[in-house]
Amino acid sequence: MKTSISLDLLRHGHDASAPEGVANVRVAGRLDGLDELAASIASLGLLQPLIVVMAAGLAFVADGNRRLAALLRLAAAGTIPADALVDVIERDAATAREAGLAANLNQSPMHEADQMLAFAHLASGGLKPKEIASRFGVSVPQVKKLTALGSVAPRILDAWRSGKHGVGFDKVKAFTLAPSVAEQERVFDKLSTRGGSFWSSQVRQELGADHSTGTMLKRVGLDAYKAAGGHVIKDLFGDSTAVSDRTLLQRLSDERLIARRDELRTEGWAWVEIESDLPNEARYSWSTLHSQRREPTAAEAARLQEIEALLEAEDDGSMPDETIQAAVAESRAIEASLAAKPGDEDRARSGCIVSWTWEGEISLREYVLRPEDVKKPADKAEAGKPAAVEPAGMSAALLERVSEQLTQAVQDVIPTDGRVALAALLAGATCKDKWSAPARVKLDGLGGEKESVRDNEAFDTLLDRYLAMSVEDLLSAAGKVLARSLDLRSAKAIGTAAPVDRRGVMALAGALDPGVLAGRLGERFDAEAYFRAVPRTAVLAAIEEACGAEAANRASKLKKGELVTLAVETVLPTGWLPREIRWPGYAGPGSDEPAAALAEAA
């Protein structure tokens, strides 16, 4: 019987509380490909219901345990609700194990590319999305996503099947933004001929769907772009938009800025220019006319002194926060009233710079003085008085102080923009001349210094590239950069401490996928070198832990060289690792002992 059950009521077939007859017949490979499966379910939904057995108000999965693991991973990440409804088929316990076994033995795994292609064929055969949705029990938006993926160029789908050029689900999604198969093939050929893999953000950039395109669309407006003859392709999987004519979009953006410039030129300014038409240093190095400050009246001066005395007085905690806030607000209001803003005469001798903000709004920098407009000190004394000599520039001490204030302001704001923060962190970590970069990140991990030799791009170049990436690509890049900072060896400051005895190391290793980490550590661990280096007693202890006391007793008669060979042949296949590098997810021989020790230490 097909029905829907809340995710929080589902349990794995290999759960200890599962009723008799229910089991997850798949033991090996339970965690293989979970990230890809979770990404597919997040984008397309659950395409096949789970087979479950009901017991004590819970549903135990007989077939579909990997799908359940992927759903739980999505719930933990906040992608779907913890109580999301999941399609299931109920079976009785007597046939549950047989059903699970049959499902695993009788099916030939179908690549996702083939699934998408099949849906695309249904659509090209004349079925409407609504008809396909009703036949397969999926939503119409899901059908549109499936058919879009299946309609990607055959060569790209072939690369997805084989993993060539690193083509995966995210990259195929990016290719759906292309207006035609020919355009998909053009971009694929361009990026793949560079050798190696490429980012999905590079695909979006080539198709006119990168961050800068989205920014220009904000400036121009979607309706205005369409009215001018432009066409857009909405991203079915995110919030990107591909444009058919990037040149048209750029022209419309420029025209809007020019129109605002021309409007301002009628408002009494000495000059008005677009930022891109001025020297690079104009916006931030040309000086501006500041507000003039009048002297406060006697009453204003007295009140300011009263407020200052109030705020500087020793506070025993009895003064209400509202009183303090009101005093500060009053002081700021008085100070603001003392400022006389530049007027019409100031406007007539200064200018205005017009530019875009990151949010797509027009920004004005007013009362700007060009270098030639700044008055120079008089060459001769006027009316018998010596000319006042102004300092040539800001003193080093003052420059240091205001730079510190800017730093503190950016430190306050950057935690509010996670995307910029992550991009700046990565740029600071991988740029050349790290000592002069605004974000100074040094990667002192194992092999980090060697890798840093390859860092040969400027901070601003890298920042632009990282900002243009999708969240998926940005997080992937973050992982690669973070890897260069890792060093799980003992620091000199803490003496010789094994990784298993360091809580930070265990927390990090324990957060990773245990199956993937076990596989990689198994490849990295040099068992022969280890057994040759440790005492004979340690080799025998490893054999006993992995193969039993009888095996260790037989091995005790062997010479050290023969003992090492035996240990490599018999201990290593069991997944055994030295206690010192066992992490919370370690499941090899002796796994109970370190787990208990860690729990006790915590």
CORTA-V561941 format. One record per backbone hydrogen bond with DSSP energy under -0.5 kcal/mol. NH is the residue of the N-H (numbers start at 1). CO is the residue of the C=O. If there is no record, write none. Layout:
NH:CO, NH:CO
This chain:
3:88, 5:86, 7:84, 9:6, 10:7, 11:59, 15:12, 18:15, 22:19, 25:23, 27:25, 30:27, 32:29, 34:31, 37:33, 38:34, 39:35, 40:36, 41:37, 42:38, 43:39, 44:40, 45:41, 47:45, 50:87, 51:63, 52:50, 52:89, 53:60, 55:58, 58:55, 59:9, 60:53, 60:58, 61:11, 62:51, 63:51, 68:64, 69:65, 70:66, 71:67, 72:68, 73:69, 74:70, 75:71, 76:72, 77:73, 78:75, 79:74, 80:74, 84:81, 86:5, 88:3, 89:50, 90:1, 91:52, 95:92, 96:92, 97:21, 97:93, 99:95, 100:96, 101:97, 102:98, 103:99, 104:100, 105:101, 106:102, 107:103, 109:107, 111:109, 114:111, 115:111, 116:112, 117:113, 118:114, 119:115, 120:116, 121:117, 122:118, 123:119, 124:120, 125:121, 126:123, 127:122, 131:128, 132:128, 133:129, 134:130, 135:131, 136:132, 137:133, 138:133, 143:139, 144:140, 145:141, 146:142, 147:143, 148:144, 149:145, 150:146, 151:147, 152:149, 156:153, 157:153, 158:154, 159:155, 160:156, 161:157, 162:158, 163:159, 164:159, 166:163, 167:164, 172:168, 173:169, 174:170, 175:171, 176:172, 176:173, 177:174, 178:175, 184:180, 185:181, 186:182, 187:183, 188:184, 189:185, 190:186, 191:187, 192:188, 193:189, 194:191, 195:192, 198:165, 203:199, 204:200, 205:201, 206:202, 207:203, 208:205, 209:204, 214:210, 215:211, 216:212, 217:213, 218:214, 219:215, 220:216, 221:217, 225:221, 226:222, 227:223, 228:224, 229:226, 230:225, 233:242, 235:240, 236:234, 242:233, 243:208, 244:231, 249:245, 250:246, 251:247, 252:248, 253:249, 254:250, 255:251, 256:252, 257:253, 258:254, 259:255, 260:256, 261:257, 262:258, 263:259, 264:260, 265:261, 266:263, 267:264, 269:264, 270:347, 270:350, 271:350, 273:352, 275:354, 277:274, 278:275, 282:279, 285:281, 286:281, 286:282, 289:367, 292:340, 294:292, 294:338, 301:297, 302:298, 303:299, 304:300, 305:301, 306:302, 307:303, 308:304, 309:305, 310:306, 311:307, 312:308, 313:309, 316:314, 324:320, 325:321, 326:322, 327:323, 328:324, 329:325, 330:326, 331:327, 332:328, 333:329, 334:330, 335:331, 336:332, 337:333, 338:334, 338:335, 339:336, 340:292, 340:338, 341:339, 347:343, 348:344, 349:345, 349:346, 350:347, 351:368, 352:271, 353:365, 354:273, 355:363, 357:361, 360:357, 363:355, 365:353, 366:364, 367:351, 368:351, 369:287, 370:368, 373:370, 374:370, 374:371, 382:385, 385:382, 390:388, 399:395, 400:396, 401:397, 402:398, 403:399, 404:400, 405:401, 406:402, 407:403, 408:404, 409:405, 410:406, 411:407, 412:408, 413:409, 414:410, 415:411, 416:413, 417:414, 421:417, 422:418, 423:419, 424:420, 425:421, 426:422, 427:423, 428:424, 429:425, 430:426, 431:427, 432:457, 436:433, 437:433, 437:434, 440:438, 441:428, 441:439, 444:442, 445:484, 446:486, 448:445, 449:445, 451:447, 452:448, 453:449, 453:450, 454:451, 455:452, 456:454, 462:458, 463:459, 464:460, 465:461, 466:462, 467:463, 468:464, 469:465, 469:466, 474:470, 475:471, 476:472, 477:473, 478:474, 479:475, 480:476, 481:477, 482:478, 483:479, 484:480, 484:481, 485:482, 486:482, 486:483, 494:491, 495:492, 497:495, 500:580, 501:498, 502:499, 503:501, 506:502, 507:503, 508:504, 509:505, 510:506, 511:507, 511:508, 512:508, 512:509, 517:513, 518:514, 519:515, 520:516, 521:517, 522:518, 523:519, 524:520, 525:521, 527:525, 530:526, 531:527, 532:528, 533:529, 534:530, 538:535, 539:535, 540:536, 541:537, 542:538, 543:539, 544:540, 545:541, 546:542, 547:543, 548:543, 548:544, 552:548, 553:549, 554:550, 555:551, 556:552, 557:554, 558:555, 563:559, 564:560, 565:561, 566:562, 567:563, 568:564, 569:565, 570:566, 571:567, 572:567, 574:571, 575:572, 576:571, 581:578, 582:579, 586:583, 591:588, 594:590, 595:591, 596:592, 597:593, 598:594, 599:595, 600:596, 601:597, 602:598
